[in-house]
Amino acid sequence: MKKGDLYLIPTTLGSYETIHKVIPEYNIMKIKQLTVFIVENIRTARRFLKACGHPISIDDMLFFEINKHSGFDEITKAIKILESGKSVGVISEAGTPAIADPGSMVVQQAQLKKIKVIPLVGPNSIIIALMASGFNGQQFCFNGYLPKEISSLSHKLKQLEVNVLKNNVTQVFIETPFRNNKLLQSIIKNLNPSTQLCVALDLTLPQEEIICLPIRKWAKKTADLNKRPAVFLLGK
């Protein structure tokens, strides 16, 4: 029996009002052909599918919710659907599935089971921010979330800065939006005033803002990043 395909479906980075500006029509066509989805959050996924104009009732679709709290059982159930010959879509909470996202666990199992994985094109905040920063895009490192504890965060930031200044490797990281201001203050406090910091806010949304300045100028800038989705980049 032919196995189903696993489609990795990027979503918008915020409001669905911009969906047709950032999600290719080919993706929407493929989404409308699927009725089984592996999602990080069912409620969010349903809103996304509705915004895509999916022709089938939400109640007639099958959802597997897989996030950082999920056990392996849910992943196994989803893989069995694929092995039965039915194609499945993976939908992240925002942006690209499997990048800083629990969808990678599903993709790993699909690869082990020789299931075809099809990544669709769409918005990825990490790459968009790197594109707009002007920093080295040939050598960069995505570090995900940095430590929360103050001394550990300070140490990590200094490590990242060394890699920027010594090797010219752009360092990219993210934070939970309500902790953005705290992270910014830690960067200002701990790093060299001449090190370049770019903060990309609300990417692809009407209020998008991308600010690239040496840290000494960030120290003088009144910037409120609170509760705004952000990507931070260190460069030279």
N, C-alpha and C positions, 0 to 999 in steps of 0.2 A: 504493500500500500504506500502511495506517495504521501510523504509528510507535508503538513502545512508549512507556510512561511511565517517567520516572525518579523513583523514590521516595527521599526523604531520610529515613533511619530513625535517630532518636535511640536511643542505648543507655544503659545504667545508668552512673552515675559511679563505680561500684566493684563490690562483690559482687553477684552475680546472685541472691542470696537475697531481695533487695528488689524483684526485677523486676516483680512484679505490683502493687507499690505505686507505682511511678514510670513504668511503660510502659503506656499505655492499651490496653484490649482490642482496640480498632479497629486499632491498629498491629500487634498480634500476629496478628490475622486477615489483614491485608495481607501480612505477612511470610511467612505459611504458603502464600500464593499465588505466591510468587516462587521461582525456582530459579537465578537469576543475580544475583550480588552484586559490587559494587565495594567493596573493603575496604582499610583502612589496614594491617591485620595479619590474615592468614588464620587463624592459630591462635586469636586472640581472637574473631574473627567467628564461627568454628565453635562456640565455647563459648556465645556469645550466642544463636545460632540453636538450639542444643540446649536452652538454658534456656527459650526461647520455645515449645518443644515442636513444632518444625517436623516435619511428618510424613514428609518425604522424606529418604532417607539422604544424609549429608554428601557421600559419594563420588559421588552423582548430581547434585550441584550444580556450577555453574561459577563460579569466583572470579577476579576481576581484582584484583591487589594494586597499589594506587596510593598511594605515599607521597612524601615529599620527595626520595627518591632515584630515583623512577620517570622513565622517559623518556616522550616523547609517544606512542610506539608503543602502550603499554598503554591509554592513554586512547582512541586511535583505534580499537583493537579493541573496546573497550566501547561506543563510540558506534555502531559498525557493527551490534552486536547490537541496540541500540535502533532503529536505522533499519530493521532486518529485521522489526520488529513485535513484538519480545519486550520486556516490561517488566523493569526492572532496579532493584535496591535499592542504595543507598549506605550503608555502615555505617562509622562513625568508630571510633577506638580507645576513646573514651569520650565520652558526651554528644552534642552536636548536630553532624551533618555540616556541613562547609563553613564552620564558624565556628572560626577558629584551627586549620584542618584542611585537608589537601591535597585533600579532596573538592571544594573550590571550583573546582579546575581542570576537573573533570568537568562540574560544573554550568555553567561558562562555555561549554564546547563544546556542551553540550546546548542552551543558549539560542541559540547561534549557528546550530544546526541545526534550530531551531524544534521541538525535542522538548519535550513537556510535562513540567515539573518540579513534583513534588508534595511539599512539605515536610510531614512528619508532626509532630505535637505530642509533646514529650517534655522530659526534663531538660536544662537548660542552666546550667552552674555560674555563668557570668557574670551572667545575669539573676537567678538565685536569690540570689546573693550581694548584688547591688544591692538587691533587694527587702528583704533582711533587715538592710541596713546603716543605713537611716534617712537616707542621704545623698540628694542631689538626683538623682531618677530621671528628671527631664525633660531635663536636659542632662548627658550623661556621655560619656566617651571610653574605649574599650577599646584598650590599648596593646600587648597581646600580651606577649611576653617582652622584658624590658629588657636593656641591654648587660651583658655579663659582666665586662668590664674595669673595675676599681675607679673610675678617674677618670671614665670615660664614664658609668658607672652613677650616680655622684654628681651629675654634670651633668644627666643625664636626670631624676633624682628632683627636683632643684631646679626644673627646667622644669615638671614636672607640678604641683608645689606652687604655683607662680605662677599656673597656670591655675585651680587650686582656689580660692586666696585672692582672686584678682582677679576671676574670672568665675563662681565657684561651679559649675564644671564638675567633676563627680565623675570621678576618674581610676581606672581599673580595669586591673590587670595580673596576670600569673601568672609562675610560676617552676617550674623542674624541682624536684620535691619534695626532693631531697637538697641543694639550695642555698637552701632556704627560710630557714634560720637566718641565713645570710650576708646575704641580702637584708634581713631584719628588722633586723639590726645596722646595715646601711648606711642604712636609713630613720631609725633612732634617731639615728645620728651626724650626718646631714646636714640633717634637716628641723626645722622650728620645733616646739618642745615643745607648742604649743597646736593644731597641726594634728591632725585626727582620722584615725586609721588603723583600718580594719576588716579583720580576717583571718577568712575563712570557710573552715573546715577540714572535710574528709570530708563534703561536702554530700550529703544524702539517705541517708547511712549511719547505722547505729546510734550510732556515736561522733561524730556531727556536733557541731561546736562553732563558734559565730560570736561573735567577740570584737571589740567596738568601744570604743576608748579613745583619749584624746589621747596623743600620742607621749610626753609626759613620764611618763605612767603605764606605757606599754609599757617604758620604760627601767628601771622598778622591778619589772616583772613577770618571773617566771621562766617562760618559755614555750619549749617545745621543739616546733618545727614540722617537725622533720626527717622526711622520707619520708612526709609527710601531704599529699595533694592539697589545694592551697590557692588561694584567690583573694584578692588584696590590693586594697583600695580606699582612696583618700585623699579626704577630704571636709572640710566645715567646719560 
